[in-house]
Amino acid sequence: MSKDPQSLRPATRLVHGGTMRSQFGETSEAMFLTQGFVYPDMEAAEARFSGKDPGFIYSRFSNPTVAMFEQRMALLEGAEAARATSSGMAAVTASMFGQLKAGDHVVAAKALFGSCRYIVEELLPRFGVPCTLVDGTDLDQWAGAVQPNTKAFFLESPTNPQLEIIDIPAVADIAHRAGAKLVVDNVFATPLLQSPLKLGADCVVYSTTKHIDGQGRCLGGVILASEEFIQTHIHNFLRQTGPALSPFNAWVMLKGLETLPVRVAQQQRNAERIADFLAEQTQIARVLYPTRKDHPQYELATRQMSGGGTVIAFDVKGGKAEAFAFANSLSIIKVSNNLGDAKSLITHPATTTHQRIGPEARAESGIGDGMLRLSCGLEDVEDLIEDLTQGLKVISGR
Ligand SMILES: Cc1ncc(COP(=O)(O)O)c(C=O)c1O
C-alpha cells in the first residue's frame, strides 16, 4: 500500500491492509500453500536462522499468507502485533500459558464459553496456576480476588451465551493496579464493535472461526497485543508448541476480512429487528440483547460497544421441552453450536456448549433450561421472522 494504512478507515484497511504481492502482481492475495522455503545457498539459510535476514523459514513459524492475515488483523484492531493460531481455543490457551508459570494466580469471570472455562478452571491449576472465578459484572469481586501472585485476568464481554457486559476499562484498571495483565476474548463483539486494547486490555483473542470467516468453512484464531507482549509471551510459545494456522485457512480468513463490515452490519440489523420481535411474544419470558433498553447493562453496553452484535439470548417459557420444540420446528434457522455465520444458527447452551459446567454453575451464570442463543445470519430478516413465528405457533398450541 502506498498510503499509510493507519490513516485509512477500517473498511479500507480490511480490503487492502497487509497485502504482499508476488512478482506476478495478482489482484487477490496469493495462497502460499507450502510447509517450508528454500534458500539460494547455505549462507542464506544461516542468515535466515540467525535473524539477520528476516525472511520465512518454516510455516509452523510463519508463512506469507498467514502474515498477510496477521497484518490485516493488527491494522483492524489497532494492535502493534498479531499471531494467528489454528483455532480460537489455541489462541486462548497460548494467551494464558504463554505468560504464566507455576506459582502464579489467575482471576477470571465465571461466565465464560465452556472451553475457556476449562482452561482457567481445570487446566491451569493442573500446572500450578490456581484460578479464582468471579461474577464479572461485580467490580468488588475482581478487586477482592487479587492475590500477591495474581498475574493475569481473563474475561469475555459480551459473555457467551447470556450476553452479560463486563466493564473492560474498570477491570483493566484493577488488573494493572495488581500488576496483572488483562486478556479479553472479544468474539461476540467482533473487532468492529468493541476495541478491548483501546479500553485498556493488554491482549485480545478471537476465534476467527466465527464472524471473521463468517461462512462456516475454517477454524482459526488470533492473538493481538503490543509488540512487547507478543515477543515476551507468545512468539516462542507458538513457534515451539505448534498450533499454527494453515495457509489455506489464513487465506479464507484474509478474504473474510474484506467483507466483515458489511456482513456484521447486516447481521446486526437482523439481530436488532429479531430481538425486538421476540420481546413482544407471549411465549418468550426474557430477551437479552446488549443495546436493547431492557438489557440490565444497557448503559455500559452502549458506552463500550458501538453496536449490540449479531447474537441474541432469550428464555422460552416452559423450560427445556418448550425450547427444544420451538428450535426443532424451525426450518431456515439451523440447530448448531456455532455462531457468527451467514446462516442463522440456534443453540441450546444448557445441553451443548455449557453442558460440561453442570446445573449449579449454569444457574449461577443465569443459563436456564429454557434459554436459547440465536446467532443471526445474512438471510432476509422477513424470512427469519416468518420462521420464528411458525415456531412460536408450534409451542403455543401445545
Ligand atoms: C467466546 C468464544 N471463545 C472461544 C471460542 C473457541 O473458538 P474455536 O472453536 O475457534 O476454537 C468460542 C467458540 O465457540 C467462543 O464462542
The ligand as an SDF file (V2000), in Angstrom:
LIG
                    3D

 16 16  0  0  0  0  0  0  0  0999 V2000
  -16.3240  -16.8560   23.1860 C   0  0  0  0  0  0  0  0  0  0  0  0
  -15.6030  -17.9550   22.4830 C   0  0  0  0  0  0  0  0  0  0  0  0
  -14.2790  -18.0820   22.6700 N   0  0  0  0  0  0  0  0  0  0  0  0
  -13.5780  -19.0630   22.0680 C   0  0  0  0  0  0  0  0  0  0  0  0
  -14.1970  -19.9830   21.2440 C   0  0  0  0  0  0  0  0  0  0  0  0
  -13.3760  -21.0940   20.6500 C   0  0  0  0  0  0  0  0  0  0  0  0
  -13.1590  -20.9570   19.2990 O   0  0  0  0  0  0  0  0  0  0  0  0
  -12.7630  -22.1630   18.3310 P   0  0  0  0  0  0  0  0  0  0  0  0
  -13.9750  -23.0170   18.1950 O   0  0  0  0  0  0  0  0  0  0  0  0
  -12.3490  -21.4830   17.0570 O   0  0  0  0  0  0  0  0  0  0  0  0
  -11.6370  -22.8970   18.9670 O   0  0  0  0  0  0  0  0  0  0  0  0
  -15.5670  -19.8890   21.0280 C   0  0  0  0  0  0  0  0  0  0  0  0
  -16.2100  -20.8960   20.1520 C   0  0  0  0  0  0  0  0  0  0  0  0
  -17.3480  -21.2000   20.1620 O   0  0  0  0  0  0  0  0  0  0  0  0
  -16.3000  -18.8490   21.6470 C   0  0  0  0  0  0  0  0  0  0  0  0
  -17.6290  -18.7290   21.4770 O   0  0  0  0  0  0  0  0  0  0  0  0
  1  2  1  0
  2  3  1  0
  2 15  2  0
  3  4  2  0
  4  5  1  0
  5  6  1  0
  5 12  2  0
  6  7  1  0
  7  8  1  0
  8  9  2  0
  8 10  1  0
  8 11  1  0
 12 13  1  0
 12 15  1  0
 13 14  2  0
 15 16  1  0
M  END
$$$$
